Structure formats: C-alpha cells, structure tokens
Amino acid sequence: MDDETDNHPDADDHAVVLGAGLAGLLAARVLAQRFARVTVVERDELPDTGPAFRRGVLQSRHVHVLWSRGLEVMEALLPGITRELLAAGAALMESPRDFLWLSSADWFHQVPGARILVAHRELLDWTLRREVLRDDRIRIRSGSPATGLVATGESRTVTGVALREGGPLSARFVVDATGRGSRAPAWLTALGLPAPATTRYDSHLGYSSRYYDLPPDPGRRWHGMYVQGRPDSPRGGVLVPLGDGRWLATLIGNGEHAPPTGEEEFLDFARSLRSPALYDALRDAKPLSSPTGFRATSNERRHYERLDRWPAGFVVLGDAACRFNPVYGHGMSVAALAAEALAESIRGLAPREIAGAARRIQRRTAASADAAWQIATSEDMRYSETEGPPPDRATKVLQRYMERVIVGANADPAISRPFFGVLSLSASPNILLSPGTVIRVLSKWRLPSNPSAAAYPAHHGPPGG
Ligand SMILES: Cc1cc2nc3c(=O)[nH]c(=O)nc-3n(C[C@H](O)[C@H](O)[C@H](O)COP(=O)(O)OP(=O)(O)OC[C@H]3O[C@@H](n4cnc5c(N)ncnc54)[C@H](O)[C@@H]3O)c2cc1C
C-alpha cells in the first residue's frame, strides 16, 4: 500500500486528495481522468464490510437529504450510482408530493417541486466509495492523518503532503477536502503564504436526532416530513425513512430553542412545533437510540479565491472551503458541483498544466457555492440573533420578496416550479426575478400579515389517519 510514499518516480503523474468524504471521493474520481494515480489520504480507518459510523463524519447521525442537482452531478460522474443507491435502500422522493412540508407560510400543496434522494449518510458514503474504487487508478490510504503541505520554490508550488506517520507523499496536485475541520489556513501560513479571510453567519441552530423503528402503516401516503421553523417560532423537525426499517427524526431550533438530547424531552420538543403532525407520527413509534446533538452549524466561507498569492498544485474543496447551515440541505450538492467545476477546469489539460491552473481552479470551484451561500445566509439573516455581517438594503428587499414567493409557491405551480428549481440548485436564483414570476408573485398573492398555518396538510390530513 505504501508505493506512493516518499519521492516516487511518478510523482509528476500523481494527485493526492485529503479526505475520503463526499467532496474528496468525487474529486478523486475527476482527477483519475487526468492523472495516472490518485491517492486519497483519510484520517479515519474506513469500514470495509458495509456502511458504518465513523468519527470523521460526525454529522452522519442527522438527516441528510440530497437535492436533485447534486444527484444528477454524481450520476454524471459515476454512471449507475443512483441505481446502486436505490438498490441499497435509498429512496427517491418528489418534494412536496411525497414529502409533506410545512413552509414558513403554510403547508405546500401537491404542487410541482423537486426530486430528493433520502438515504442514511453512511450508506451514501459507502456506496460512493465502492463505486469510486472500481477505478484502479484510485487508492485510499486510510488511518493516515495529513498534517501539512510540502512546497518548493519559495512556496510557489505545492509538491506533496506531510503525514502524521511515514514520509511525505509527493504529488503534482493536492486537493484538501478534509471537511469543516480543515487546517489549510494554518498549512498555508506555515509555508509563508497568507491565510484566507472568512465570512461567517451563525444562526445558532441546534440539531438533535434519534432513530425509530418505522411503524407499519399501509394507509400512510407520505414518506417524509419537514415542519419548518421560522423567526417567530424557531423550532422545526424532519422525519425520513432510511430504507432499512428505520426512521431518522431530526429536531432543530435556534438559540435557546435548540432541541434537547434527553429522551423524554425529545418528544416534548416535537410536540411544541408549529404543527402536531411530526409529533403525531412519532409519539407511538419505538425509539431505537438515544437522541444525539449537533451544534456547530454556522455558514462559513473561507475566501481562498480572493488571495493574491496562491501556490501552484493546490486546491481546497467541499466543506473545507465553504460550509453551510445544514438545514437547507445543500452541502453535499455543493461538493458535487465543485467536483463538476473541477472536471470542467481540467478538461484536456496535462498534470503539469493542471498544477499551474490551481488558482483558476480554486476560483471556479469556489463559485459553485455561490447560489447555496446566498440562499443560506439571506435566510439565516431573518433571525435577529444571527451573528454575521448585517443584511444590506437589497437583501432586505429580497427577503420580503421571498416571503411572498413562498406563500405563492405553497399552492401555485407557476411559482413552485421556479422556487424548487432554485432550492434544488438546478436553476439560478435569478429565475425568481424573471418578469413573469415577479408579476405573478406580487399580483396574485397577498401576504397575510401573520400567516398561521393549518395543523395538517389539506391533501393528507393527520399523518396517523
Ligand atoms: C448536522 C448536519 C446535517 C447535514 N445535512 C445535510 C443535508 O441534508 N444535505 C446536504 O447536502 N448536506 C448536509 N450536510 C452537509 C454535509 O454533511 C457536508 O456538506 C458534506 O459532508 C461535505 O463533504 P466533505 O467531503 O467536504 O466533508 P466530510 O464529509 O466532512 O469529509 C471530510 C473527510 O476528511 C477526513 N479528514 C479530516 N481531517 C483529515 C486529515 N487531517 N487528514 C486526512 N483526512 C482527514 C474526515 O475523516 C472525513 O472523512 C449536513 C451537515 C451537518 C453538520
């Protein structure tokens, strides 16, 4: 396994990806099109018999939903992956048709929406890893934390990575995809290079999740449910099937409304949401685990793309470059979009040219996070306790407009279509500002001054019934 260590004679044709999470695996897949060998360096020992929890992806115990655009990109990079995921228990749903959703205004009716893939995060990673490793050019070196970058020429070119154990690994191109805990800023400054500026918005959203035995109910006409919080009632919850006889319930809340991790308090919190629907579904279900919490949910963007000094041969992707408040479900799709941007940036280039194009690649991959960043941060700025740069006038106008869009999207297919197009990252946010949509949003739908939602979606009734 150690044929990649030290100064391997073929280092010129060797790429190293740090982190075997979603962003790292997809990047490895892309790089294998241009490099003879790709080594994925992973800190954790990886499970080799099937999907399993590991410390490097702590968030896997909470609901993970993949929007259609992310799935389409993964399918383009790894043809057949959707079929493999579905065969392993993942479910493709149409939201809001199969996925009952109480928005900040009201329940979505059965309007056109977007497709979502619902799967246990561990299953997603396991399936992706298996498919990526079908390519002989890709190897994973697990149980091996990366500890820094190796560079030459007054730090102008990254030539490899330092590992906690063993000699450094030489490479023509290095990708940091080590997720939210990435040490890339410190690694760059250790080379005498500048660290990036960071923009941060923190709405102090807390998560608490618990597995349940999925109660059999032949009459149930829905598959998943999302009861959204909003600034005047900042508590919500999501319920999804995992395809293996379990439900995963995730409760969410901002600031002092963060959900509890106590067993009894979990259900009490579910009862306090804007609709009793989620509580009704859970109250008689058998819990299979204790609740587990997660608090570090801020949006954080490290602006590597703005640095005026950037080394050849190095790029930062995925959560390591930009992470989001997870409640909008965009992180995995953005990791896929960054891999797509990487593929487009290196098409037709030789390894040496790819290393030289690192700065351009960094800018291009960073741009793939723009739409999701705009959605997450402008939504989070609605919450008065959110820390971060205050909204400017344009953002405030847009927020008011979006309130109307949501009211409209609840019931009007002509508005729900572009709305879900944007939310699934399939369409640019600008389509919501097209003249036809603006006229429809502003003329047809009057915004109730204090919208109060029905307890249950009209087209389904109480979930138990
Ligand atoms: C609570 C929660 C819920 C979420 N829900 C959703 C959702 O519904 N939909 C969605 O799209 N996204 C969701 N996300 C976001 C999603 O989890 C991330 O965007 C996604 O995991 C990013 O992938 P990544 O590969 O960049 O990082 P990760 O998946 O975190 O992978 C990083 C990898 O790097 C490894 N690593 C770390 N340090 C080192 C090192 N020094 N050397 C070698 N390896 C290292 C880690 O072990 C890990 O394997 C959620 C996030 C959270 C926190």
Ligand as a Chemical Component Dictionary entry (heavy atoms), coordinates in Angstrom:
data_LIG
# 
_chem_comp.id                   LIG 
_chem_comp.type                 NON-POLYMER 
_chem_comp.pdbx_formal_charge   0 
_chem_comp.three_letter_code    LIG 
# 
loop_
_chem_comp_atom.comp_id 
_chem_comp_atom.atom_id 
_chem_comp_atom.alt_atom_id 
_chem_comp_atom.type_symbol 
_chem_comp_atom.charge 
_chem_comp_atom.model_Cartn_x 
_chem_comp_atom.model_Cartn_y 
_chem_comp_atom.model_Cartn_z 
_chem_comp_atom.pdbx_ordinal 
LIG C1  C1  C 0 -25.933 18.090 11.070 1  
LIG C2  C2  C 0 -25.671 18.176 9.583  2  
LIG C3  C3  C 0 -26.655 17.817 8.676  3  
LIG C4  C4  C 0 -26.423 17.921 7.304  4  
LIG N1  N1  N 0 -27.428 17.642 6.422  5  
LIG C5  C5  C 0 -27.189 17.777 5.087  6  
LIG C6  C6  C 0 -28.217 17.506 4.139  7  
LIG O1  O1  O 0 -29.362 17.177 4.470  8  
LIG N2  N2  N 0 -27.918 17.640 2.817  9  
LIG C7  C7  C 0 -26.673 18.023 2.386  10 
LIG O2  O2  O 0 -26.448 18.123 1.177  11 
LIG N3  N3  N 0 -25.695 18.302 3.270  12 
LIG C8  C8  C 0 -25.919 18.189 4.592  13 
LIG N4  N4  N 0 -24.913 18.468 5.476  14 
LIG C9  C9  C 0 -23.616 18.918 4.964  15 
LIG C10 C10 C 0 -22.742 17.736 4.562  16 
LIG O3  O3  O 0 -22.604 16.830 5.631  17 
LIG C11 C11 C 0 -21.371 18.254 4.137  18 
LIG O4  O4  O 0 -21.531 19.364 3.279  19 
LIG C12 C12 C 0 -20.548 17.216 3.427  20 
LIG O5  O5  O 0 -20.262 16.160 4.293  21 
LIG C13 C13 C 0 -19.248 17.827 2.921  22 
LIG O6  O6  O 0 -18.414 16.841 2.429  23 
LIG P1  P1  P 0 -16.834 16.959 2.596  24 
LIG O7  O7  O 0 -16.277 15.797 1.842  25 
LIG O8  O8  O 0 -16.383 18.322 2.248  26 
LIG O9  O9  O 0 -16.553 16.781 4.140  27 
LIG P2  P2  P 0 -16.797 15.491 5.045  28 
LIG O10 O10 O 0 -17.881 14.662 4.508  29 
LIG O11 O11 O 0 -16.926 16.015 6.440  30 
LIG O12 O12 O 0 -15.449 14.642 4.913  31 
LIG C14 C14 C 0 -14.199 15.093 5.367  32 
LIG C15 C15 C 0 -13.265 13.887 5.432  33 
LIG O13 O13 O 0 -11.934 14.320 5.710  34 
LIG C16 C16 C 0 -11.347 13.457 6.692  35 
LIG N5  N5  N 0 -10.267 14.213 7.342  36 
LIG C17 C17 C 0 -10.395 15.238 8.228  37 
LIG N6  N6  N 0 -9.163  15.685 8.581  38 
LIG C18 C18 C 0 -8.251  14.939 7.907  39 
LIG C19 C19 C 0 -6.825  14.937 7.834  40 
LIG N7  N7  N 0 -6.094  15.804 8.540  41 
LIG N8  N8  N 0 -6.217  14.032 7.028  42 
LIG C20 C20 C 0 -6.946  13.145 6.294  43 
LIG N9  N9  N 0 -8.303  13.102 6.334  44 
LIG C21 C21 C 0 -8.948  13.993 7.118  45 
LIG C22 C22 C 0 -12.526 13.122 7.587  46 
LIG O14 O14 O 0 -12.277 11.959 8.362  47 
LIG C23 C23 C 0 -13.635 12.907 6.539  48 
LIG O15 O15 O 0 -13.607 11.599 6.029  49 
LIG C24 C24 C 0 -25.146 18.372 6.852  50 
LIG C25 C25 C 0 -24.155 18.728 7.763  51 
LIG C26 C26 C 0 -24.414 18.647 9.115  52 
LIG C27 C27 C 0 -23.349 19.094 10.077 53 
# 
loop_
_chem_comp_bond.comp_id 
_chem_comp_bond.atom_id_1 
_chem_comp_bond.atom_id_2 
_chem_comp_bond.value_order 
_chem_comp_bond.pdbx_ordinal 
LIG C1  C2  SING 1  
LIG C2  C3  SING 2  
LIG C2  C26 DOUB 3  
LIG C3  C4  DOUB 4  
LIG C4  N1  SING 5  
LIG C4  C24 SING 6  
LIG N1  C5  DOUB 7  
LIG C5  C6  SING 8  
LIG C5  C8  SING 9  
LIG C6  O1  DOUB 10 
LIG C6  N2  SING 11 
LIG N2  C7  SING 12 
LIG C7  O2  DOUB 13 
LIG C7  N3  SING 14 
LIG N3  C8  DOUB 15 
LIG C8  N4  SING 16 
LIG N4  C9  SING 17 
LIG N4  C24 SING 18 
LIG C9  C10 SING 19 
LIG C10 O3  SING 20 
LIG C10 C11 SING 21 
LIG C11 O4  SING 22 
LIG C11 C12 SING 23 
LIG C12 O5  SING 24 
LIG C12 C13 SING 25 
LIG C13 O6  SING 26 
LIG O6  P1  SING 27 
LIG P1  O7  DOUB 28 
LIG P1  O8  SING 29 
LIG P1  O9  SING 30 
LIG O9  P2  SING 31 
LIG P2  O10 DOUB 32 
LIG P2  O11 SING 33 
LIG P2  O12 SING 34 
LIG O12 C14 SING 35 
LIG C14 C15 SING 36 
LIG C15 O13 SING 37 
LIG C15 C23 SING 38 
LIG O13 C16 SING 39 
LIG C16 N5  SING 40 
LIG C16 C22 SING 41 
LIG N5  C17 SING 42 
LIG N5  C21 SING 43 
LIG C17 N6  DOUB 44 
LIG N6  C18 SING 45 
LIG C18 C19 SING 46 
LIG C18 C21 DOUB 47 
LIG C19 N7  SING 48 
LIG C19 N8  DOUB 49 
LIG N8  C20 SING 50 
LIG C20 N9  DOUB 51 
LIG N9  C21 SING 52 
LIG C22 O14 SING 53 
LIG C22 C23 SING 54 
LIG C23 O15 SING 55 
LIG C24 C25 DOUB 56 
LIG C25 C26 SING 57 
LIG C26 C27 SING 58 
# 
